């Protein structure tokens, strides 16, 4: 909420790309490597995650996007519902990076 935002970043800096990547312009996103974006269906930030995925696609960045049904904010840290699905995606993405790199 609002109090968290006050602790996280100064009000005048909240619309900088370092506060949230949705504030980047396309030129700042071009040439980035493949992104894996995973969000919980019930996460209040899932709209921003989808918006960022669309921005990356517009910048010709390869994106894998997964909205995990029933998952809430922080489900990966808390190993909540949907953790197993996300863990498999992360594992597959890491293996692919190691094979390509």
PEPEKA-V673529 format. One record per residue. PSI is psi in degrees with one decimal (none if undefined). Layout:
BEGIN
psi=PSI
psi=PSI
END
This chain:
BEGIN
psi=-162.5
psi=-41.2
psi=-41.5
psi=-44.2
psi=-38.2
psi=-35.8
psi=-33.3
psi=-47.8
psi=149.4
psi=146.9
psi=-41.4
psi=-10.8
psi=4.3
psi=-17.0
psi=22.6
psi=152.7
psi=-22.9
psi=-17.8
psi=-38.6
psi=132.3
psi=-14.4
psi=-10.9
psi=3.2
psi=153.8
psi=164.0
psi=-34.1
psi=-27.7
psi=-14.3
psi=-23.4
psi=138.3
psi=0.9
psi=155.4
psi=174.5
psi=136.6
psi=140.3
psi=116.5
psi=121.7
psi=128.4
psi=156.4
psi=141.8
psi=-35.6
psi=11.3
psi=129.1
psi=-14.2
psi=8.3
psi=-28.4
psi=-41.3
psi=-36.9
psi=-44.8
psi=-41.2
psi=-42.9
psi=-41.1
psi=-43.0
psi=-40.5
psi=-43.3
psi=-42.7
psi=-40.0
psi=-28.8
psi=11.7
psi=32.8
psi=136.0
psi=131.2
psi=134.0
psi=121.0
psi=132.3
psi=121.9
psi=118.0
psi=116.2
psi=133.3
psi=-7.2
psi=146.1
psi=171.7
psi=133.3
psi=12.4
psi=-27.9
psi=-43.0
psi=-39.1
psi=-2.9
psi=45.0
psi=-174.6
psi=130.8
psi=-8.9
psi=-44.1
psi=-39.1
psi=-47.7
psi=-40.7
psi=-40.3
psi=-41.8
psi=-43.1
psi=-43.0
psi=-46.6
psi=-41.7
psi=-40.4
psi=-43.7
psi=-41.0
psi=-40.8
psi=-43.0
psi=-35.9
psi=-35.0
psi=-31.9
psi=none
END
